[in-house]
Amino acid sequence: MEQTEAVVIGAGQAGLSSAYFLRRYGIEPVVLDAGHGPGGAWRHRSPTLTMEKVHGVFDLPGLVRQEAGGEPGRPAAEVVPAYYASYESATGLRVVRPVRVTAVREGARGRLAVETDAGEWQAGAVVNATGTWTRPYWPYYPGAAGFRGRQLHYAAYRGPREFAGRRVVVVGGGASAMHVLSELAGVAAATVWVTRRPPVFRDDDFGTEARRAAVAMVESRVRAGLPPQSVVSVTGLTYSTVVREAMDKGALNRLPMFGRVTEDGVAWDDGTRVPADVIVWATGFRAALDHLAPLRLREPGGGIRVDGTRVIREPRLQLVGYGPSASTIGANRAGREAARNVRALLSGRLAA
């Protein structure tokens, strides 16, 4: 068992940002990461998701990312982990990996016990930055278990080549679905795009006021103890590189959500049927928080009440990459806020 002031769980952008600011405030954190190397969820993205296709990778605090020649065409799964690796080296943050956190529970003498497959840490405060990638969301639809073709979640998508000549149904209205559709059109025999709600495309630049409004909507939900909404439900779809590519290929002819899955495709309640060889569920992710279950943080609404990054039921715990900070643009701000809260807590100024 190791005693420490603060443990950060996860070494993605939110976790590294939090660790950086904790150190700035005089607290030396231990960062526990389940990955076998730097990069967080970026390590697992499709090799066809190149840097020109991502929404943007924001600099970590204290180290500007230096772009190399030819970078727009390089896989984000290579570029971003390399940047994170250089960041960890340059800052000297203590990142212990691979370590899988199995539980966080009440520890001794008012501390939190962080139990892992590599031992236990007792900490005065914990910053949870475990993200969502390990919790792909698969919605239930009748008949899905009997589908004779292939089903996969976007988390397992690795490019269009394996879908050549196949009839593919893509489910989902976010950036992941756009990525898949932009690549499969012209490669697959046919693509069908279905969403629960009509997509909303933004033709503005999604400036400061729009971002504030979107963040406020998410914050109001998590403050009330409700699960965070999907990103696209708040922001809509911008005319990004992948969206324009999919539009140019004629792949964005959206259909409403089907009612059931059949053995050889999907079907709607009006009798319409579409044959399919593959269903790609680009249906998003949920926060990876199972290890926090011993703390009993869930509210009746199904979410965790959070004020900024501080968990209302457990002030020793900060959630970053959750709710309004579940984006690269919000991760640094959340890291700074979490570190400030931890500093206040450990110095006795924050009521527990």
Residue pairs with C-beta under 8 A, 6 or more apart in sequence:
1 119
1 120
1 121
1 122
2 30
2 119
2 120
2 121
2 122
3 111
3 121
3 122
3 123
4 28
4 29
4 30
4 121
4 122
4 123
4 124
5 27
5 28
5 29
5 123
5 124
5 125
5 346
6 22
6 27
6 28
6 29
6 30
6 123
6 124
6 125
6 126
6 127
6 342
6 346
7 29
7 30
7 31
7 32
7 112
7 114
7 121
7 123
7 125
7 126
7 127
8 15
8 18
8 19
8 22
8 29
8 30
8 31
8 32
8 126
8 127
8 129
9 15
9 32
9 101
9 104
9 114
9 126
9 127
9 128
9 129
9 130
9 291
10 31
10 32
10 33
10 34
10 40
10 128
10 129
10 130
10 131
10 321
11 19
11 31
11 33
11 35
11 38
11 40
11 84
11 88
11 95
11 97
11 129
12 39
12 40
12 41
12 42
12 84
12 129
12 131
12 321
12 331
13 40
13 58
13 60
13 84
13 321
13 328
13 331
13 332
14 129
14 131
14 320
14 321
14 325
14 331
14 334
14 335
15 31
15 33
15 40
15 127
15 129
15 320
15 321
15 335
16 31
16 60
16 84
16 87
16 88
16 91
16 93
16 335
17 60
17 61
17 320
17 331
17 332
17 334
17 335
17 336
18 29
18 127
18 129
18 318
18 320
18 334
18 335
18 338
18 339
19 29
19 31
19 91
19 93
19 127
19 335
20 60
20 61
20 62
20 91
20 93
20 335
21 61
21 335
21 336
21 338
21 339
21 340
22 28
22 29
22 127
22 339
22 342
22 343
23 29
23 91
23 93
24 339
25 339
25 340
25 342
25 343
26 343
27 339
27 342
27 343
27 346
28 94
29 93
29 94
29 127
30 94
30 96
30 121
30 123
31 93
31 94
31 95
31 96
32 96
32 97
32 99
32 101
32 114
32 116
32 121
33 40
33 95
33 96
33 97
33 98
33 99
34 97
34 98
34 99
34 100
34 101
34 134
35 43
35 97
35 98
36 97
36 98
37 43
37 81
37 85
37 97
38 81
38 84
38 85
38 87
38 88
38 95
39 77
39 80
39 81
39 82
39 84
39 85
40 81
40 84
40 131
40 133
41 131
41 132
41 133
42 76
42 77
42 80
42 81
42 84
43 77
43 81
44 77
44 133
44 155
45 75
45 76
45 77
46 75
46 77
46 157
46 158
46 159
46 179
47 75
47 77
47 158
47 159
48 75
48 158
48 159
48 160
48 183
49 75
49 76
49 77
49 179
50 72
50 73
50 74
50 75
50 76
51 57
51 71
51 72
51 73
51 74
51 75
51 76
51 79
52 72
52 73
52 241
53 76
53 179
53 182
53 240
53 241
53 242
54 76
55 175
55 240
55 328
56 328
56 329
57 65
57 76
57 79
57 80
57 83
57 328
58 328
58 329
58 331
58 332
59 65
60 83
60 84
60 87
60 332
61 332
61 335
61 336
62 90
62 91
63 86
63 87
63 90
63 91
65 83
71 79
88 95
96 118
99 116
99 117
99 118
100 116
100 117
100 118
101 114
101 115
101 116
101 130
101 291
102 115
102 116
102 117
102 291
103 113
103 114
103 115
103 291
103 293
103 294
104 112
104 113
104 114
104 115
104 126
104 128
104 291
104 292
104 294
104 295
104 317
105 112
105 113
105 115
105 294
105 295
106 112
106 113
106 294
106 295
107 113
107 122
107 123
108 122
110 124
110 352
111 122
111 123
111 124
112 122
112 123
112 124
112 125
112 126
112 316
112 317
113 120
113 121
113 122
114 120
114 121
114 122
114 123
114 126
124 316
124 345
124 346
125 316
125 317
125 318
125 342
125 345
125 346
126 316
126 317
126 318
127 309
127 317
127 318
127 320
127 338
127 339
127 342
128 289
128 292
128 317
128 318
128 319
128 320
128 322
129 320
129 321
130 287
130 288
130 289
130 291
130 321
131 287
131 288
131 321
131 326
132 284
132 285
132 286
132 287
132 288
132 321
132 326
133 155
133 285
133 288
134 288
135 285
135 286
135 287
135 288
136 153
136 154
136 155
136 281
136 283
136 284
136 285
137 153
137 283
137 284
137 285
137 286
138 153
138 281
138 283
139 171
139 281
139 283
141 258
141 259
141 260
141 261
142 259
142 260
142 261
143 260
143 261
143 262
143 263
144 151
144 261
144 279
146 261
146 262
146 263
147 261
147 262
147 263
147 264
147 279
148 263
148 264
149 264
149 276
149 277
149 278
149 279
150 277
150 278
150 279
151 278
151 279
151 281
152 278
152 279
152 280
152 281
153 280
153 281
153 282
153 283
154 172
154 176
154 177
154 179
154 180
154 280
154 281
154 282
154 283
155 285
157 176
157 179
157 180
157 280
157 282
159 183
160 183
160 184
160 187
160 188
161 187
163 184
163 187
163 188
163 278
164 187
164 188
165 188
165 189
166 188
166 189
166 277
166 278
167 188
167 189
167 190
167 192
167 265
167 275
167 276
167 277
167 278
168 184
168 188
168 190
168 191
168 192
168 276
168 277
168 278
168 279
168 280
169 191
169 192
169 194
169 265
169 266
169 274
169 276
169 278
169 279
169 280
170 177
170 180
170 181
170 184
170 191
170 192
170 193
170 194
170 280
170 282
171 177
171 194
171 195
171 257
171 279
171 280
171 281
171 282
171 283
172 195
172 281
172 282
172 283
172 284
173 195
173 196
173 197
173 199
173 232
173 237
173 254
174 230
174 231
174 232
174 237
174 282
174 284
175 231
175 232
175 237
175 240
175 242
176 282
176 284
177 193
177 195
177 280
177 282
178 237
178 240
178 242
178 243
178 246
179 242
179 282
180 280
180 282
181 191
181 193
181 246
181 251
181 252
182 242
182 243
182 245
182 246
182 249
182 251
184 191
184 251
185 191
185 246
185 249
185 250
185 251
186 249
189 277
191 251
192 255
192 266
192 274
192 276
193 251
193 252
193 253
193 254
193 255
194 254
194 255
194 256
194 257
194 258
194 266
195 254
195 256
195 257
196 256
196 257
197 233
198 254
199 232
199 236
199 237
199 252
199 254
200 236
200 237
201 236
201 237
201 238
201 239
201 243
202 235
202 236
202 237
202 238
202 239
203 239
204 210
206 235
206 238
211 329
214 234
214 235
215 324
215 330
217 229
217 234
218 228
218 229
218 234
218 323
218 324
218 326
219 323
219 324
221 227
221 228
221 229
221 303
221 323
222 228
222 303
222 304
222 305
222 306
222 322
222 323
222 324
223 305
223 306
223 307
224 301
224 303
224 305
225 299
225 300
225 301
225 302
225 303
225 304
225 305
226 299
226 301
226 302
226 303
227 286
227 301
227 302
227 303
228 287
228 303
228 322
228 323
228 326
230 284
231 326
231 327
237 243
243 252
246 252
256 268
258 266
258 267
258 268
258 274
259 267
259 268
259 269
260 266
260 267
261 267
261 279
262 273
264 275
264 276
265 273
265 274
265 275
265 276
266 273
266 274
266 276
266 279
267 273
267 274
287 321
287 322
287 326
289 297
289 304
289 322
292 317
295 313
295 314
295 317
296 313
297 304
297 311
297 313
297 314
297 317
298 304
299 305
304 311
304 313
304 319
304 322
305 311
305 312
305 313
306 312
306 319
306 322
306 323
308 334
308 337
308 341
309 318
309 319
309 320
309 322
309 325
309 334
309 337
309 338
309 341
310 317
310 318
310 338
310 341
310 350
311 317
311 318
311 319
315 341
315 345
315 350
315 351
315 352
316 345
316 352
318 338
318 341
318 342
320 331
320 334
320 335
320 338
321 331
321 334
324 330
324 334
325 331
325 333
325 334
341 350
344 350
345 352
